[in-house]
Amino acid sequence: MLEQLRQLVVRHGAEEQQPVRFRPGTWHPWLEPHGAAHVLDSGVACANGPSGDRLISRGDLVRLRDLGGEDPDSLRDLFVAVMIWGSGTTNGRAPRYTGMALADARLPAVLAGTRDAVRGGDLAGAYGRFHLNGVRRSFFTKWFAAVDDRGATGERALILDVRVFRSLNALGWTSHEVAGTRHWPTRYAAYVAAMHGWAGSLGVTAERLEWLLFHLNGRVDER
């Protein structure tokens, strides 16, 4: 497994994660009723493409996290930005699903509780506690990654979505075999631990390795 990943890291060493394009007009009706439409000013305006489109990057999420407070509104704004970044212009259902989450009375407690669990290193606990209408693993693990501010210490939370899973499975790695259980919180923690271990051996960040697997989307044999 490690040698396969090493080849991918070398082969795709010049490729970088790019900002995600989104359309504020599509999101506004779902955010405005919840007082979150101002999040649509995040990122920068696109230099080309449809008028009004904007670009948001992973770095923008970090800045929003670091500049925001610990209050429920700041956590809500970061969550909305994560949903926008994770959706771009390709996931047409994401604005509606985000609206469903914003209307869920559990939102403040879930965001604060999972933030604290992630920052405390309890990734399995965070996974088990995240329950919001409209939000599944591909997006709530993005929330975990965005809210984790532990720097280089510890095994930082990573995104686990269908594309990452597809690449791992194509390489012959399955989370339930490594974790020894089909319990998803335990499997997520095992995934994060494995990724950090591989990244350390390969001399890259775990976030870089995660993005590469997402980028390849299972096409691990293409050159």
Residue frames as a rotation matrix with the C-alpha (Angstrom) as fourth column:
MET 1
0.565 0.825 0.000 0.00
0.825 -0.565 0.000 0.00
0.000 0.000 -1.000 0.00
LEU 2
0.477 -0.441 -0.760 2.73
0.183 -0.796 0.577 2.44
-0.860 -0.414 -0.299 0.96
GLU 3
-0.625 -0.756 0.193 4.65
0.323 -0.026 0.946 1.88
-0.710 0.654 0.261 -2.27
GLN 4
-0.176 0.658 0.732 1.49
0.974 0.011 0.225 2.38
0.140 0.753 -0.643 -4.33
LEU 5
0.795 0.480 -0.370 0.84
0.557 -0.819 0.134 5.67
-0.239 -0.313 -0.919 -2.56
ARG 6
0.021 -0.876 -0.482 4.46
0.199 -0.469 0.861 6.72
-0.980 -0.114 0.164 -3.05
GLN 7
-0.661 -0.242 0.710 4.11
0.706 0.119 0.698 6.27
-0.253 0.963 0.093 -6.80
LEU 8
0.307 0.865 0.397 0.92
0.912 -0.387 0.138 8.37
0.273 0.320 -0.907 -6.83
VAL 9
0.678 -0.107 -0.727 2.51
0.373 -0.802 0.466 11.14
-0.633 -0.587 -0.504 -4.77
VAL 10
-0.409 -0.903 -0.131 5.46
0.238 -0.244 0.940 11.33
-0.881 0.353 0.315 -7.16
ARG 11
-0.533 0.233 0.813 3.35
0.845 0.195 0.498 11.04
-0.042 0.953 -0.300 -10.31
HIS 12
0.365 0.801 0.475 1.00
0.749 -0.556 0.361 13.84
0.553 0.224 -0.802 -9.28
GLY 13
-0.139 -0.535 -0.834 3.49
0.951 -0.306 0.037 15.99
-0.275 -0.788 0.551 -7.40
ALA 14
-0.943 -0.292 0.161 2.93
0.331 -0.880 0.340 19.06
0.042 0.373 0.927 -9.58
GLU 15
-0.257 0.933 0.254 -0.86
0.373 -0.146 0.916 19.09
0.891 0.330 -0.310 -9.19
GLU 16
-0.996 -0.079 -0.049 -2.50
0.079 -0.458 -0.885 21.35
0.047 -0.885 0.462 -6.62
GLN 17
-0.247 0.952 -0.181 -5.94
0.937 0.187 -0.296 21.69
-0.248 -0.242 -0.938 -5.13
GLN 18
-0.801 0.015 0.599 -7.82
0.316 -0.839 0.444 24.56
0.509 0.545 0.667 -6.73
PRO 19
-0.813 0.583 -0.014 -10.49
-0.352 -0.509 -0.786 26.88
-0.465 -0.634 0.618 -5.30
VAL 20
-0.597 0.706 0.381 -14.09
0.756 0.654 -0.029 25.83
-0.270 0.270 -0.924 -5.81
ARG 21
-0.912 0.344 0.223 -16.51
-0.161 -0.801 0.576 27.89
0.377 0.489 0.786 -7.89
PHE 22
-0.538 0.813 -0.224 -19.97
0.787 0.389 -0.479 28.58
-0.303 -0.434 -0.849 -6.46
ARG 23
-0.549 0.474 0.689 -23.01
0.344 -0.623 0.703 30.64
0.762 0.623 0.179 -7.41
PRO 24
-0.991 0.109 -0.081 -24.26
0.032 -0.395 -0.918 32.90
-0.132 -0.912 0.388 -4.60
GLY 25
-0.494 0.858 -0.145 -27.63
-0.854 -0.446 0.268 33.34
0.165 0.256 0.952 -6.27
THR 26
-0.115 0.415 -0.902 -28.33
-0.167 0.887 0.430 29.61
0.979 0.200 -0.033 -5.99
TRP 27
-0.558 -0.249 -0.791 -27.56
0.645 0.470 -0.603 29.59
0.522 -0.847 -0.101 -2.29
HIS 28
-0.903 0.055 0.425 -29.15
-0.230 -0.899 -0.372 32.86
0.362 -0.434 0.825 -1.18
PRO 29
0.003 0.995 0.101 -32.78
-0.651 -0.075 0.756 31.66
0.759 -0.068 0.647 -0.87
TRP 30
0.468 0.145 -0.872 -31.70
0.340 0.881 0.329 28.82
0.816 -0.450 0.363 1.41
LEU 31
-0.415 -0.751 -0.514 -29.40
0.809 -0.046 -0.585 30.91
0.416 -0.659 0.627 3.63
GLU 32
-0.657 0.113 0.745 -31.19
-0.109 -0.993 0.054 34.23
0.746 -0.046 0.665 3.93
PRO 33
0.430 0.899 0.078 -34.06
-0.209 0.015 0.978 32.95
0.878 -0.437 0.195 6.14
HIS 34
0.708 -0.236 -0.666 -31.46
0.663 0.547 0.511 31.77
0.243 -0.803 0.543 8.68
GLY 35
0.942 -0.303 -0.144 -29.40
-0.222 -0.885 0.410 34.98
-0.252 -0.354 -0.901 8.70
ALA 36
0.261 -0.888 0.378 -26.45
0.261 0.442 0.858 33.33
-0.929 -0.125 0.347 6.96
ALA 37
0.865 0.137 0.482 -26.53
0.493 -0.062 -0.868 34.93
-0.089 0.989 -0.121 3.49
HIS 38
0.785 -0.607 -0.121 -23.49
-0.600 -0.795 0.095 37.10
-0.154 -0.002 -0.988 4.34
VAL 39
0.205 -0.723 0.660 -21.34
-0.054 0.665 0.745 33.95
-0.977 -0.189 0.098 4.14
LEU 40
0.673 0.135 0.727 -21.79
0.667 0.315 -0.676 34.19
-0.320 0.940 0.122 0.38
ASP 41
0.906 -0.422 -0.016 -19.26
-0.403 -0.852 -0.336 37.05
0.128 0.311 -0.942 0.40
SER 42
0.469 -0.760 0.450 -16.53
-0.150 0.433 0.889 34.54
-0.870 -0.484 0.089 1.30
GLY 43
0.124 -0.526 0.841 -13.72
0.824 0.527 0.208 33.94
-0.553 0.668 0.499 -1.16
VAL 44
-0.585 -0.384 -0.715 -13.12
-0.104 -0.838 0.536 36.09
-0.805 0.388 0.450 -4.22
ALA 45
0.512 0.766 -0.388 -15.04
-0.460 -0.137 -0.877 37.01
-0.725 0.628 0.283 -7.35
CYS 46
0.256 -0.368 0.894 -14.34
0.675 0.730 0.108 34.91
-0.692 0.575 0.436 -10.43
ALA 47
-0.441 -0.502 -0.744 -12.36
-0.216 -0.745 0.631 36.60
-0.871 0.439 0.220 -13.15
ASN 48
-0.761 0.244 -0.601 -14.26
-0.602 0.080 0.795 34.68
0.242 0.967 0.086 -15.82
GLY 49
-0.810 0.546 -0.215 -17.39
0.561 0.828 -0.012 32.61
0.172 -0.130 -0.977 -16.16
PRO 50
0.114 0.967 0.229 -20.95
0.743 -0.236 0.626 33.57
0.659 0.098 -0.745 -15.25
SER 51
-0.364 -0.198 0.910 -21.32
-0.227 -0.929 -0.293 36.97
0.903 -0.313 0.293 -13.64
GLY 52
0.401 0.510 0.761 -21.60
-0.813 -0.185 0.552 36.78
0.423 -0.840 0.341 -9.87
ASP 53
0.781 -0.184 -0.597 -19.78
0.272 0.960 0.060 33.46
0.563 -0.209 0.800 -9.45
ARG 54
0.543 -0.629 0.555 -17.20
-0.833 -0.488 0.262 33.34
0.106 -0.605 -0.789 -6.68
LEU 55
0.181 -0.587 -0.789 -14.27
-0.034 0.798 -0.602 31.12
0.983 0.136 0.124 -5.71
ILE 56
0.657 -0.015 0.754 -13.76
-0.750 -0.115 0.652 29.71
0.077 -0.993 -0.086 -2.22
SER 57
0.026 -0.778 -0.628 -10.69
-0.381 0.573 -0.725 27.76
0.924 0.258 -0.282 -1.14
ARG 58
0.421 0.007 -0.907 -9.65
0.670 0.672 0.316 25.56
0.611 -0.741 0.278 1.74
GLY 59
-0.671 -0.730 -0.128 -7.53
0.660 -0.511 -0.551 28.47
0.336 -0.455 0.825 2.91
ASP 60
-0.470 0.600 0.647 -10.65
-0.376 -0.799 0.469 30.63
0.799 -0.023 0.601 3.08
LEU 61
0.571 0.676 -0.466 -12.18
0.109 0.500 0.859 28.12
0.814 -0.541 0.211 5.49
VAL 62
-0.051 -0.687 -0.724 -9.08
0.936 0.221 -0.276 28.31
0.349 -0.692 0.632 7.69
ARG 63
-0.866 -0.279 0.415 -9.25
0.186 -0.950 -0.250 32.11
0.464 -0.139 0.875 7.76
LEU 64
-0.021 0.944 0.328 -12.95
-0.414 -0.307 0.857 32.06
0.910 -0.118 0.397 8.55
ARG 65
0.538 0.158 -0.828 -12.32
0.539 0.691 0.482 29.61
0.648 -0.706 0.286 11.39
ASP 66
-0.331 -0.808 -0.487 -9.43
0.913 -0.144 -0.382 31.60
0.238 -0.571 0.786 12.84
LEU 67
-0.868 0.027 0.495 -11.18
-0.023 -1.000 0.014 34.99
0.495 0.001 0.869 12.56
GLY 68
0.094 0.996 0.005 -14.51
-0.184 0.013 0.983 33.73
0.978 -0.093 0.184 13.85
GLY 69
-0.306 -0.128 0.943 -15.44
-0.932 -0.161 -0.324 33.34
0.193 -0.979 -0.071 17.47
GLU 70
-0.993 -0.055 -0.107 -16.64
-0.022 0.958 -0.287 30.40
0.119 -0.283 -0.952 19.48
ASP 71
-0.490 0.871 0.024 -20.26
-0.518 -0.270 -0.812 31.57
-0.701 -0.410 0.584 19.50
PRO 72
-0.051 0.554 0.831 -23.05
0.393 0.776 -0.493 29.68
-0.918 0.302 -0.257 17.71
ASP 73
0.840 0.406 -0.359 -23.32
-0.124 -0.501 -0.856 32.21
-0.528 0.764 -0.371 14.88
SER 74
0.107 -0.889 -0.445 -19.62
-0.949 -0.226 0.222 31.95
-0.298 0.399 -0.867 14.03
LEU 75
-0.627 -0.286 0.725 -19.79
-0.186 0.958 0.217 28.16
-0.757 0.002 -0.654 14.03
ARG 76
0.378 0.842 0.385 -22.90
0.350 0.255 -0.901 28.30
-0.857 0.476 -0.198 11.85
ASP 77
0.719 -0.130 -0.683 -21.13
-0.581 -0.652 -0.487 30.59
-0.382 0.747 -0.544 9.37
LEU 78
-0.403 -0.914 -0.038 -18.13
-0.826 0.346 0.446 28.28
-0.395 0.211 -0.894 9.16
PHE 79
-0.379 0.352 0.856 -20.43
0.177 0.935 -0.306 25.31
-0.908 0.035 -0.417 8.67
VAL 80
0.725 0.680 -0.110 -22.22
0.074 -0.235 -0.969 27.09
-0.685 0.694 -0.221 5.81
ALA 81
0.356 -0.679 -0.642 -18.88
-0.897 -0.440 -0.032 27.96
-0.261 0.588 -0.766 4.19
VAL 82
-0.621 -0.559 0.549 -17.84
-0.437 0.829 0.349 24.30
-0.650 -0.023 -0.759 4.44
MET 83
0.085 0.747 0.659 -21.05
0.385 0.586 -0.714 23.20
-0.919 0.314 -0.237 2.75
ILE 84
0.827 0.171 -0.535 -20.52
-0.345 -0.596 -0.725 25.74
-0.443 0.784 -0.434 -0.05
TRP 85
-0.067 -0.956 -0.285 -16.88
-0.955 -0.022 0.296 24.73
-0.290 0.292 -0.912 -0.53
GLY 86
-0.613 -0.194 0.766 -17.78
-0.199 0.976 0.088 21.05
-0.765 -0.098 -0.637 -0.52
SER 87
0.247 0.862 0.442 -20.50
0.383 0.332 -0.862 21.52
-0.890 0.382 -0.248 -3.13
GLY 88
-0.825 -0.543 -0.154 -19.30
0.128 -0.445 0.886 23.99
-0.550 0.712 0.437 -5.74
THR 89
-0.346 0.702 -0.623 -21.55
-0.888 -0.460 -0.025 24.14
-0.303 0.544 0.782 -8.77
THR 90
-0.694 -0.028 -0.719 -21.88
-0.457 0.789 0.410 20.37
0.556 0.613 -0.561 -9.20
ASN 91
-0.808 0.422 -0.412 -24.01
0.582 0.678 -0.448 19.37
0.091 -0.602 -0.793 -6.22
GLY 92
-0.600 0.615 0.512 -27.38
-0.093 -0.689 0.718 20.90
0.795 0.383 0.471 -6.97
ARG 93
0.376 0.788 -0.488 -28.99
0.412 0.329 0.850 19.46
0.830 -0.521 -0.201 -3.83
ALA 94
-0.417 -0.679 -0.604 -26.49
0.819 0.008 -0.574 20.94
0.395 -0.734 0.553 -1.38
PRO 95
-0.819 0.136 0.558 -28.18
-0.256 -0.956 -0.142 24.34
0.514 -0.259 0.818 -0.92
ARG 96
0.240 0.971 0.006 -31.45
-0.519 0.123 0.846 22.64
0.820 -0.206 0.534 0.01
TYR 97
0.381 -0.159 -0.911 -29.69
0.594 0.797 0.109 20.19
0.708 -0.583 0.398 2.32
THR 98
-0.742 -0.670 -0.022 -27.83
0.482 -0.510 -0.713 23.08
0.466 -0.539 0.701 3.96
GLY 99
-0.443 0.684 0.579 -31.16
-0.599 -0.706 0.376 24.83
0.667 -0.180 0.723 4.52
MET 100
0.533 0.621 -0.575 -32.47
-0.033 0.694 0.719 21.66
0.845 -0.365 0.390 6.16
ALA 101
-0.100 -0.666 -0.739 -29.48
0.833 0.351 -0.428 21.58
0.545 -0.658 0.520 8.51
LEU 102
-0.870 -0.238 0.431 -29.84
0.047 -0.912 -0.408 25.26
0.490 -0.335 0.805 9.40
ALA 103
-0.062 0.943 0.327 -33.48
-0.688 -0.278 0.670 24.64
0.723 -0.183 0.666 10.30
ASP 104
0.219 0.071 -0.973 -32.57
0.388 0.909 0.153 21.69
0.895 -0.411 0.171 12.53
ALA 105
0.828 0.197 0.525 -32.91
-0.344 -0.561 0.753 22.66
0.443 -0.804 -0.397 16.21
ARG 106
0.842 -0.534 -0.079 -29.91
0.454 0.620 0.639 20.45
-0.292 -0.574 0.765 17.02
LEU 107
0.661 -0.600 0.450 -27.52
0.380 -0.250 -0.891 22.58
0.647 0.760 0.063 14.95
PRO 108
0.469 -0.552 0.690 -25.85
-0.680 -0.724 -0.117 24.70
0.564 -0.414 -0.714 17.70
ALA 109
0.583 -0.218 0.782 -25.29
-0.631 0.484 0.606 21.74
-0.511 -0.847 0.145 20.02
VAL 110
0.855 -0.247 0.455 -24.06
0.419 0.846 -0.328 19.44
-0.304 0.472 0.828 17.24
LEU 111
0.645 -0.643 0.413 -21.59
0.141 -0.431 -0.891 21.98
0.751 0.633 -0.188 15.83
ALA 112
0.354 -0.517 0.779 -20.20
-0.858 -0.511 0.051 22.93
0.372 -0.687 -0.625 19.24
GLY 113
0.666 -0.035 0.745 -20.08
-0.487 0.736 0.470 19.36
-0.565 -0.676 0.473 20.51
THR 114
0.850 -0.363 0.381 -18.37
0.518 0.710 -0.478 17.90
-0.097 0.604 0.791 17.47
ARG 115
0.572 -0.680 0.459 -15.93
-0.238 -0.673 -0.700 20.83
0.785 0.291 -0.547 17.35
ASP 116
0.381 -0.414 0.827 -14.89
-0.924 -0.137 0.357 20.12
-0.035 -0.900 -0.435 20.94
ALA 117
0.775 -0.062 0.629 -14.60
-0.063 0.983 0.174 16.39
-0.629 -0.174 0.758 20.27
VAL 118
0.827 -0.483 0.289 -12.45
0.410 0.164 -0.897 16.93
0.386 0.860 0.334 17.17
ARG 119
0.387 -0.709 0.590 -10.15
-0.494 -0.699 -0.516 19.39
0.778 -0.092 -0.621 18.93
GLY 120
0.373 -0.218 0.902 -9.87
-0.872 0.250 0.422 16.96
-0.318 -0.943 -0.097 21.82
GLY 121
-0.623 -0.708 -0.333 -8.75
-0.783 0.562 0.269 14.20
-0.003 0.428 -0.904 19.44
ASP 122
-0.506 0.527 0.683 -11.93
-0.013 0.787 -0.617 12.14
-0.862 -0.322 -0.391 19.84
LEU 123
-0.752 0.155 -0.641 -12.68
-0.655 -0.283 0.700 11.67
-0.073 0.946 0.315 16.16
ALA 124
-0.794 0.508 -0.333 -14.78
0.372 0.840 0.395 8.54
0.481 0.190 -0.856 16.64
GLY 125
-0.459 0.624 -0.632 -16.83
0.713 -0.167 -0.681 10.42
-0.531 -0.763 -0.368 19.22
ALA 126
-0.570 0.215 -0.793 -17.33
-0.404 -0.914 0.043 13.36
-0.715 0.345 0.608 16.88
TYR 127
-0.873 0.227 -0.431 -18.45
-0.333 0.366 0.869 11.01
0.355 0.903 -0.244 14.13
GLY 128
-0.667 0.614 -0.422 -20.95
0.686 0.728 -0.026 9.32
0.291 -0.306 -0.906 16.40
ARG 129
-0.398 0.498 -0.771 -22.39
0.556 -0.537 -0.634 12.65
-0.730 -0.681 -0.063 17.59
PHE 130
-0.845 0.039 -0.533 -22.97
-0.349 -0.795 0.496 14.31
-0.404 0.606 0.685 14.23
HIS 131
-0.498 0.776 0.387 -26.66
0.843 0.538 0.006 14.07
-0.204 0.329 -0.922 13.42
LEU 132
-0.487 0.385 -0.784 -28.22
-0.248 -0.922 -0.298 16.88
-0.837 0.049 0.545 11.37
ASN 133
0.513 0.751 0.416 -30.92
0.305 0.294 -0.906 16.75
-0.803 0.591 -0.078 8.73
GLY 134
0.994 0.037 -0.104 -29.46
-0.087 -0.327 -0.941 16.73
-0.069 0.944 -0.322 5.23
VAL 135
0.326 -0.945 -0.015 -25.80
-0.926 -0.316 -0.208 16.19
0.192 0.082 -0.978 6.19
ARG 136
0.999 -0.036 -0.032 -23.99
0.039 0.993 0.112 12.91
0.028 -0.113 0.993 5.71
ARG 137
0.568 -0.820 -0.063 -20.42
0.562 0.331 0.758 11.68
-0.601 -0.466 0.649 6.07
SER 138
0.070 -0.600 0.797 -19.00
0.966 -0.157 -0.204 13.30
0.248 0.784 0.569 2.95
PHE 139
0.232 0.081 0.969 -19.93
0.139 -0.989 0.050 16.70
0.963 0.123 -0.241 4.33
PHE 140
0.958 0.134 0.252 -19.68
-0.201 -0.310 0.929 16.34
0.203 -0.941 -0.270 8.09
THR 141
0.486 -0.870 -0.078 -16.12
0.791 0.400 0.463 15.05
-0.372 -0.287 0.883 7.81
LYS 142
-0.048 -0.424 0.904 -15.41
0.664 -0.690 -0.289 18.23
0.747 0.586 0.315 5.85
TRP 143
0.708 0.359 0.609 -16.71
-0.219 -0.707 0.672 20.08
0.672 -0.609 -0.422 8.90
PHE 144
0.889 -0.424 -0.171 -14.36
0.365 0.432 0.825 18.06
-0.276 -0.796 0.539 11.12
ALA 145
0.080 -0.918 0.387 -11.38
0.993 0.041 -0.106 18.95
0.082 0.393 0.916 8.92
ALA 146
0.076 -0.001 0.997 -12.31
0.353 -0.935 -0.027 22.63
0.933 0.354 -0.071 8.83
VAL 147
0.805 0.357 0.474 -12.86
-0.267 -0.495 0.827 23.03
0.530 -0.792 -0.303 12.56
ASP 148
0.740 -0.583 -0.334 -9.70
0.670 0.601 0.436 21.16
-0.054 -0.547 0.836 13.62
ASP 149
0.821 -0.417 0.391 -7.20
-0.279 -0.889 -0.362 23.84
0.498 0.188 -0.846 14.69
ARG 150
0.894 -0.436 0.102 -4.58
0.099 0.414 0.905 21.62
-0.437 -0.799 0.413 16.30
GLY 151
0.417 -0.782 -0.464 -1.88
-0.879 -0.477 0.015 22.55
-0.233 0.402 -0.886 13.79
ALA 152
-0.037 -0.545 -0.838 0.77
-0.698 0.614 -0.368 19.91
0.715 0.571 -0.403 13.29
THR 153
-0.788 -0.271 0.553 0.07
-0.609 0.474 -0.635 18.21
-0.090 -0.838 -0.539 16.62
GLY 154
-0.240 0.714 0.658 -2.02
-0.278 0.599 -0.751 15.09
-0.930 -0.363 0.054 16.79
GLU 155
-0.805 0.089 0.587 -3.81
0.540 0.520 0.662 13.28
-0.246 0.849 -0.467 14.02
ARG 156
-0.719 0.511 -0.471 -5.89
-0.472 -0.857 -0.208 16.06
-0.510 0.073 0.857 12.50
ALA 157
0.116 0.877 0.466 -9.34
0.100 0.457 -0.884 15.25
-0.988 0.150 -0.035 11.19
LEU 158
-0.901 -0.393 -0.182 -9.53
-0.172 -0.063 0.983 14.42
-0.398 0.917 -0.011 7.49
ILE 159
-0.032 0.891 -0.452 -12.29
-0.948 -0.170 -0.268 14.34
-0.315 0.420 0.851 4.90
LEU 160
-0.853 -0.112 0.510 -13.72
0.018 0.970 0.244 10.95
-0.522 0.217 -0.825 4.03
ASP 161
0.063 0.890 -0.452 -16.08
-0.748 -0.258 -0.612 11.05
-0.661 0.377 0.649 1.08
VAL 162
0.807 0.379 0.453 -17.04
-0.043 0.804 -0.593 8.73
-0.589 0.459 0.665 -1.74
ARG 163
0.825 -0.516 -0.230 -14.16
-0.342 -0.132 -0.930 9.80
0.450 0.846 -0.286 -3.99
VAL 164
-0.083 -0.868 0.489 -11.52
-0.987 0.003 -0.162 9.19
0.139 -0.496 -0.857 -1.31
PHE 165
0.151 0.232 0.961 -13.07
-0.527 0.841 -0.120 5.85
-0.836 -0.488 0.250 -0.47
ARG 166
0.967 0.253 -0.040 -13.13
-0.156 0.457 -0.876 4.89
-0.203 0.853 0.481 -4.15
SER 167
0.413 -0.890 -0.195 -9.39
-0.661 -0.144 -0.737 5.49
0.627 0.433 -0.647 -4.45
LEU 168
-0.254 -0.499 0.829 -8.59
-0.939 0.332 -0.087 3.62
-0.232 -0.800 -0.553 -1.24
ASN 169
0.469 0.512 0.719 -10.69
-0.326 0.858 -0.398 0.65
-0.821 -0.048 0.570 -2.32
ALA 170
0.938 -0.154 -0.311 -9.01
-0.283 0.179 -0.942 0.67
0.200 0.972 0.124 -5.74
LEU 171
-0.009 -0.995 0.096 -5.68
-0.817 -0.048 -0.575 0.37
0.577 -0.083 -0.812 -3.91
GLY 172
-0.092 0.044 -0.995 -7.00
0.136 0.990 0.031 -2.61
0.986 -0.133 -0.097 -1.98
TRP 173
-0.965 -0.255 -0.064 -7.56
0.112 -0.179 -0.977 -0.86
0.238 -0.950 0.201 1.36
THR 174
-0.006 0.999 0.039 -10.86
0.198 -0.038 0.980 -1.20
0.980 0.013 -0.197 3.23
SER 175
-0.341 -0.152 0.928 -11.66
-0.686 -0.635 -0.356 0.54
0.643 -0.758 0.112 6.50
HIS 176
0.646 0.665 0.375 -13.72
-0.735 0.411 0.539 -2.24
0.205 -0.624 0.754 8.04
GLU 177
0.709 -0.467 -0.528 -10.88
0.352 0.883 -0.309 -4.74
0.611 0.033 0.791 7.66
VAL 178
-0.342 -0.893 0.294 -8.33
0.169 -0.366 -0.915 -2.38
0.924 -0.263 0.276 9.20
ALA 179
-0.306 0.299 0.904 -10.65
-0.823 -0.560 -0.093 -1.31
0.478 -0.773 0.417 12.02
GLY 180
-0.964 -0.055 -0.260 -11.85
0.039 0.938 -0.343 -4.86
0.263 -0.341 -0.902 12.62
THR 181
-0.446 0.870 -0.209 -15.46
0.507 0.053 -0.861 -3.70
-0.738 -0.489 -0.464 12.73
ARG 182
-0.390 0.409 0.825 -18.21
0.809 -0.275 0.519 -2.22
0.439 0.870 -0.224 10.61
HIS 183
0.423 0.466 -0.777 -18.84
0.815 -0.571 0.101 0.46
-0.397 -0.676 -0.621 13.24
TRP 184
0.564 -0.151 0.812 -18.46
0.644 -0.535 -0.547 3.69
0.517 0.831 -0.204 11.25
PRO 185
0.915 -0.281 0.288 -17.05
-0.384 -0.824 0.416 5.96
0.120 -0.492 -0.862 13.98
THR 186
0.479 -0.768 0.426 -14.29
-0.048 0.462 0.886 3.41
-0.877 -0.444 0.185 14.62
ARG 187
0.365 -0.309 0.878 -13.67
0.888 0.397 -0.230 3.01
-0.278 0.864 0.419 10.90
TYR 188
0.855 -0.047 0.517 -13.33
0.188 -0.900 -0.393 6.78
0.484 0.433 -0.760 10.45
ALA 189
0.756 -0.606 0.246 -10.75
-0.547 -0.379 0.746 6.99
-0.359 -0.699 -0.618 13.25
ALA 190
0.339 -0.631 0.698 -8.85
0.382 0.770 0.511 4.08
-0.860 0.093 0.502 11.69
TYR 191
0.617 -0.045 0.786 -8.85
0.768 -0.181 -0.614 5.86
0.170 0.982 -0.077 8.32
VAL 192
0.904 -0.269 0.331 -7.43
-0.287 -0.958 0.005 9.05
0.316 -0.099 -0.944 9.83
ALA 193
0.561 -0.725 0.400 -4.73
-0.375 0.208 0.903 7.14
-0.738 -0.657 -0.155 11.71
ALA 194
0.362 -0.410 0.838 -3.74
0.709 0.704 0.038 5.22
-0.605 0.580 0.545 8.57
MET 195
0.770 -0.017 0.638 -3.56
0.509 -0.587 -0.630 8.36
0.385 0.810 -0.443 6.45
HIS 196
0.828 -0.494 0.264 -1.34
-0.560 -0.743 0.367 10.16
0.015 -0.452 -0.892 8.95
GLY 197
0.431 -0.685 0.587 0.91
-0.035 0.638 0.770 7.15
-0.902 -0.353 0.251 9.16
TRP 198
0.417 -0.238 0.877 1.30
0.878 0.354 -0.322 6.92
-0.233 0.905 0.357 5.39
ALA 199
0.889 -0.034 0.457 1.78
0.164 -0.908 -0.387 10.66
0.428 0.418 -0.801 5.02
GLY 200
0.732 -0.653 0.195 4.55
-0.508 -0.332 0.795 10.68
-0.455 -0.681 -0.574 7.61
SER 201
0.229 -0.649 0.726 6.37
0.372 0.747 0.550 7.90
-0.899 0.145 0.413 5.77
LEU 202
0.338 -0.004 0.941 5.96
0.941 0.012 -0.337 9.68
-0.010 1.000 0.008 2.42
GLY 203
-0.637 -0.665 -0.391 7.04
0.686 -0.720 0.106 13.12
-0.352 -0.201 0.914 3.63
VAL 204
-0.643 0.526 0.557 3.75
0.107 -0.658 0.745 14.85
0.758 0.539 0.367 2.76
THR 205
-0.746 0.479 0.462 0.90
-0.643 -0.339 -0.687 16.17
-0.173 -0.810 0.561 4.84
ALA 206
-0.702 0.581 0.412 -2.11
0.442 0.809 -0.388 13.98
-0.559 -0.090 -0.825 5.47
GLU 207
0.221 0.798 -0.561 -4.26
-0.065 -0.562 -0.824 16.71
-0.973 0.219 -0.073 3.93
ARG 208
-0.240 -0.401 -0.884 -2.21
-0.908 -0.230 0.351 16.51
-0.344 0.887 -0.309 0.73
LEU 209
-0.987 -0.146 0.069 -2.64
-0.122 0.953 0.277 12.75
-0.106 0.265 -0.958 0.60
GLU 210
-0.319 0.945 0.069 -6.38
0.417 0.206 -0.885 13.06
-0.851 -0.254 -0.460 1.26
TRP 211
0.247 0.411 -0.878 -6.76
-0.537 -0.696 -0.477 15.56
-0.807 0.589 0.049 -1.58
LEU 212
-0.623 -0.553 -0.554 -4.78
-0.766 0.286 0.575 13.37
-0.159 0.783 -0.602 -3.97
LEU 213
-0.890 0.348 0.293 -7.07
0.327 0.937 -0.121 10.41
-0.317 -0.012 -0.948 -3.31
PHE 214
0.078 0.932 -0.353 -10.09
0.223 -0.362 -0.905 12.67
-0.972 -0.008 -0.236 -3.78
HIS 215
-0.004 -0.177 -0.984 -8.62
-0.774 -0.623 0.115 14.06
-0.633 0.762 -0.135 -7.01
LEU 216
-0.880 -0.419 -0.224 -7.95
-0.467 0.674 0.572 10.60
-0.088 0.608 -0.789 -8.46
ASN 217
-0.009 0.997 0.076 -11.48
-0.946 0.016 -0.324 9.38
-0.324 -0.075 0.943 -7.64
GLY 218
0.575 0.228 0.785 -10.50
-0.210 0.969 -0.128 5.73
-0.791 -0.091 0.606 -7.98
ARG 219
0.970 -0.228 -0.090 -8.39
-0.055 0.155 -0.986 6.19
0.239 0.961 0.137 -11.13
VAL 220
0.654 -0.733 0.188 -5.22
-0.386 -0.110 0.916 5.09
-0.650 -0.672 -0.355 -9.41
ASP 221
0.162 -0.601 0.782 -3.80
0.578 0.700 0.418 3.29
-0.800 0.384 0.462 -12.44
GLU 222
0.869 0.186 0.459 -4.06
0.490 -0.462 -0.740 6.19
0.075 0.867 -0.492 -14.91
ARG 223
-0.096 -0.952 -0.292 -0.87
0.793 -0.251 0.555 7.91
-0.601 -0.178 0.779 -15.99
